[in-house]
Amino acid sequence: MNHNLLKMRTVNIELDKTQFIKIINRLDEKDKLEIFNELKKSLFLKRFNKLLKSTKTSELTLDDITKEVESVRKSRYEKGKQIL
């Protein structure tokens, strides 16, 4: 086997967003899905961290959360008993 065929060459080019999208659109479905999945992975952590920062509060305690969860569970349980 010719090992030169397995080596990848690196080429640097400059593209604007429109050119990049045109190239992406010319790919087959498998390659598009591969790129899509890579983008999802790279963006998920950023979006998740942004969500965490936006919901961070010092006004809410674990005790508050526990009380609310217990209240909702009790309410749902009571509603369920009424159906039977």
C-alpha positions in Angstrom: 0.0 0.0 0.0 1.2 3.5 -0.8 1.5 5.4 2.5 1.6 8.7 0.7 -2.1 8.3 -0.2 -2.9 8.2 3.6 -1.2 11.6 4.3 -3.4 14.6 4.4 -2.2 17.9 3.0 -3.1 21.0 4.8 -4.2 24.0 2.8 -5.1 27.4 4.2 -7.7 29.4 2.3 -9.9 32.4 3.2 -13.6 32.2 2.7 -16.4 34.5 3.6 -19.6 33.0 5.1 -21.4 32.9 1.8 -18.6 31.0 0.1 -18.4 28.6 3.1 -22.1 27.9 2.9 -21.9 27.2 -0.8 -19.2 24.6 -0.2 -21.2 23.0 2.6 -24.3 22.8 0.3 -22.2 20.9 -2.3 -21.4 18.1 0.2 -23.2 14.9 0.3 -25.6 14.2 3.2 -23.2 12.0 5.2 -20.6 14.8 5.2 -23.2 17.4 6.1 -24.4 15.3 9.0 -20.9 14.9 10.3 -20.3 18.7 10.2 -23.7 19.2 11.8 -22.9 16.8 14.7 -19.5 18.5 15.3 -21.2 21.9 15.4 -23.8 20.6 17.9 -21.1 19.3 20.2 -19.1 22.5 20.1 -22.1 24.7 20.6 -23.8 22.7 23.3 -21.3 23.5 26.1 -21.3 27.2 25.3 -25.1 27.4 25.2 -25.4 25.3 28.4 -23.0 27.6 30.3 -24.8 30.6 29.1 -28.1 29.2 30.4 -26.5 28.4 33.7 -25.2 31.9 34.1 -28.5 33.4 33.2 -30.4 31.4 35.8 -27.9 31.7 38.6 -29.4 33.3 41.7 -28.4 33.6 45.4 -32.1 34.1 46.3 -33.0 30.4 45.8 -31.8 27.8 48.2 -31.9 24.0 48.0 -34.4 24.0 50.8 -36.7 26.3 48.8 -36.4 24.0 45.8 -37.1 20.9 47.9 -40.2 22.5 49.4 -41.6 23.4 46.0 -40.9 19.9 44.6 -42.7 18.3 47.6 -45.6 20.7 47.2 -46.0 19.9 43.5 -45.7 16.2 44.1 -48.4 16.4 46.9 -50.7 18.3 44.6 -50.3 15.8 41.8 -50.8 12.9 44.1 -54.0 14.4 45.4 -55.3 15.0 41.9 -54.5 11.4 41.0 -56.4 10.2 44.0 -59.5 12.1 42.9 -59.5 10.4 39.5 -59.8 6.9 41.1 
